[in-house]
């Protein structure tokens, strides 16, 4: 991710020199607006970055749907930097622990339910490579929040959660100024030590989306 930010900074400072508009329908230009939507699923929670314990991470899935707005901040023939904003009308976290009982031997038994949430991811940057080609590889970082109807990911974590994301994929133009996106993002949820247990829910979300550029 350090490389993404370094390239982003270089692109912003160089933008006055090489930002340009062309007739190439696959090239993002400075000032272009993106309107789209995307949805994704994570088949299981991960413990590789800490967060949930192994038994707490079992039997979990995560679904998310979002509306996307993006604006190209700077662009060249090879790179394009976008600001992105996602409105999340629906996030579904199955296997959420709502209560637990602990046996005399110290073994936890969980009661699990599905939690529904919504939120906003207003802090996003996406860097497209091979700008101007029909297929743009890209990398992105995002930050925001989700609010659920139950405590997520465990019973005392609270309903309000901070969200951090990083990932990458391919933007494939299907026609002039229209593209589909396919990617994988690391999706992190935690309460930021605001209350109760700050046990992070970490997962890899596979997603697809569609966008129109104007």
Phi and psi in degrees as a GROMACS rama.xvg file:
@    title "Ramachandran Plot"
@    xaxis  label "Phi"
@    yaxis  label "Psi"
@TYPE xy
-61.4545  -37.3103  UNK-2
-62.9556  -40.0539  UNK-3
-59.9819  -47.6936  UNK-4
-66.3708  -38.3768  UNK-5
-62.7331  -44.1738  UNK-6
-66.2271  -37.7798  UNK-7
-62.8872  -45.9759  UNK-8
-62.0745  -44.686  UNK-9
-61.6298  -39.2427  UNK-10
-67.0179  -41.4037  UNK-11
-63.2877  -45.1279  UNK-12
-71.5939  -27.1774  UNK-13
-88.631  -9.48693  UNK-14
-52.8284  -43.8884  UNK-15
-59.741  -25.6094  UNK-16
-78.726  -41.5714  UNK-17
-125.878  4.29692  UNK-18
-61.1596  134.342  UNK-19
-153.862  165.135  UNK-20
-119.117  132.181  UNK-21
-129.328  173.713  UNK-22
-88.7812  2.1837  UNK-23
-69.2863  115.571  UNK-24
-70.0283  -12.4479  UNK-25
-99.5609  -0.794217  UNK-26
-98.2935  131.684  UNK-27
-83.2183  134.942  UNK-28
-118.613  156.251  UNK-29
-53.6998  128.61  UNK-30
92.2351  -6.1969  UNK-31
-63.349  141.761  UNK-32
-107.574  139.756  UNK-33
-113.691  133.682  UNK-34
-127.917  125.763  UNK-35
-165.738  -169.976  UNK-36
-149.005  158.067  UNK-37
-152.297  159.774  UNK-38
-145.897  151.42  UNK-39
-151.428  169.122  UNK-40
-143.29  143.438  UNK-41
-117.491  120.141  UNK-42
-74.9763  -15.6323  UNK-43
-162.461  157.514  UNK-44
-84.8249  154.813  UNK-45
-113.138  149.193  UNK-46
-116.69  10.9964  UNK-47
-70.4037  -19.6149  UNK-48
-110.932  25.1223  UNK-49
83.3329  -149.596  UNK-50
84.759  -120.46  UNK-51
-65.5343  147.73  UNK-52
-73.2556  163.47  UNK-53
-56.248  -45.1998  UNK-54
-70.563  -31.5353  UNK-55
-71.1783  -27.6756  UNK-56
-82.2029  -9.02595  UNK-57
-70.904  155.46  UNK-58
57.1988  43.2342  UNK-59
-123.015  141.008  UNK-60
-135.78  159.929  UNK-61
-141.579  132.157  UNK-62
-124.835  142.833  UNK-63
-146.778  142.649  UNK-64
-133.2  139.915  UNK-65
-146.388  153.092  UNK-66
-102.129  137.079  UNK-67
-116.801  134.728  UNK-68
-123.258  135.478  UNK-69
-137.351  152.399  UNK-70
-137.863  130.37  UNK-71
-76.6173  118.001  UNK-72
-85.0773  -33.6581  UNK-73
-158.729  152.52  UNK-74
-155.92  150.877  UNK-75
-137.008  -171.147  UNK-76
-70.1454  -15.7952  UNK-77
-120.442  -22.5314  UNK-78
-133.569  152.307  UNK-79
-144.166  131.008  UNK-80
-109.601  126.702  UNK-81
-116.928  143.324  UNK-82
-87.0948  136.448  UNK-83
-128.663  148.081  UNK-84
-137.512  128.392  UNK-85
-117.947  130.847  UNK-86
-102.055  124.419  UNK-87
-107.733  98.9613  UNK-88
-77.1439  -17.7463  UNK-89
-151.417  126.39  UNK-90
-133.531  133.542  UNK-91
-124.752  120.748  UNK-92
-114.839  103.803  UNK-93
-84.3747  160.788  UNK-94
72.1977  17.3937  UNK-95
-67.6508  131.154  UNK-96
-80.4254  119.023  UNK-97
-104.418  -19.0513  UNK-98
-163.241  163.943  UNK-99
-149.098  152.046  UNK-100
-123.947  142.247  UNK-101
-115.932  125.591  UNK-102
-75.4598  171.384  UNK-103
-62.2177  -26.4304  UNK-104
-83.5059  -0.519161  UNK-105
86.1578  17.4123  UNK-106
-94.6406  128.146  UNK-107
-88.2187  137.587  UNK-108
-117.33  128.641  UNK-109
-106.646  146.681  UNK-110
-106.293  124.447  UNK-111
-115.799  144.356  UNK-112
-139.143  174.134  UNK-113
-96.6458  132.446  UNK-114
-108.027  140.735  UNK-115
-117.098  138.556  UNK-116
-145.928  176.126  UNK-117
-151.511  162.94  UNK-118
-176.735  -158.432  UNK-119
-151.702  131.974  UNK-120
-123.291  85.0271  UNK-121
-87.4262  -7.25981  UNK-122
-111.798  97.4608  UNK-123
-144.121  143.096  UNK-124
-132.423  136.233  UNK-125
-130.506  133.496  UNK-126
-114.576  115.495  UNK-127
-92.8771  137.217  UNK-128
-104.937  164.86  UNK-129
54.5731  41.121  UNK-130
-60.2502  129.582  UNK-131
106.505  -20.7122  UNK-132
-85.349  166.583  UNK-133
-70.5095  -26.261  UNK-134
-117.593  121.195  UNK-135
-108.007  109.468  UNK-136
-65.7769  147.349  UNK-137
-146.598  161.081  UNK-138
-134.387  149.303  UNK-139
-148.909  157.687  UNK-140
-133.813  145.026  UNK-141
-144.936  154.14  UNK-142
-146.813  145.147  UNK-143
-179.144  -145.665  UNK-144
-150.475  160.7  UNK-145
-133.869  145.232  UNK-146
-121.979  125.981  UNK-147
-110.312  164.606  UNK-148
-84.0656  -6.59967  UNK-149
-138.072  162.977  UNK-150
-63.6105  133.608  UNK-151
-132.658  133.443  UNK-152
-95.3283  -8.3889  UNK-153
-129.071  175.757  UNK-154
-63.6122  -26.418  UNK-155
-114.854  16.9628  UNK-156
-82.5547  -19.2917  UNK-157
95.0428  161.215  UNK-158
-86.2513  -26.053  UNK-159
-86.8417  128.621  UNK-160
-132.567  141.798  UNK-161
-83.5975  149.042  UNK-162
-125.795  133.676  UNK-163
-129.339  136.706  UNK-164
-136.851  150.087  UNK-165
-153.589  140.315  UNK-166
-176.857  -162.949  UNK-167
-166.289  175.505  UNK-168
174.144  -152.619  UNK-169
-128.032  134.59  UNK-170
-104.828  118.975  UNK-171
-115.763  116.627  UNK-172
-77.6681  124.309  UNK-173
-95.5821  -20.182  UNK-174
-163.992  -177.106  UNK-175
-61.2831  121.101  UNK-176
65.9482  19.9345  UNK-177
-132.469  137.941  UNK-178
-149.443  152.231  UNK-179
-106.879  151.315  UNK-180
-123.292  139.569  UNK-181
-130.659  130.986  UNK-182
-165.026  179.328  UNK-183
-132.257  133.438  UNK-184
-128.296  139.776  UNK-185
-81.28  122.357  UNK-186
-116.455  119.588  UNK-187
-116.532  132.015  UNK-188
-123.612  132.693  UNK-189
-158.323  166.186  UNK-190
-94.1461  2.25889  UNK-191
63.1715  29.912  UNK-192
62.1258  28.2901  UNK-193
-75.1728  -32.1385  UNK-194
-165.554  158.651  UNK-195
52.1456  -145.163  UNK-196
-86.2731  128.717  UNK-197
-94.6213  74.3995  UNK-198
-102.913  111.705  UNK-199
-72.0212  141.065  UNK-200
-100.733  108.579  UNK-201
-110.724  134.08  UNK-202
-156.276  155.848  UNK-203
-102.928  117.897  UNK-204
-101.318  123.362  UNK-205
-91.2876  127.952  UNK-206
-140.505  161.762  UNK-207
-142.202  150.627  UNK-208
-152.527  172.915  UNK-209
-137.013  139.055  UNK-210
-139.017  151.003  UNK-211
-120.519  138.028  UNK-212
-113.433  134.213  UNK-213
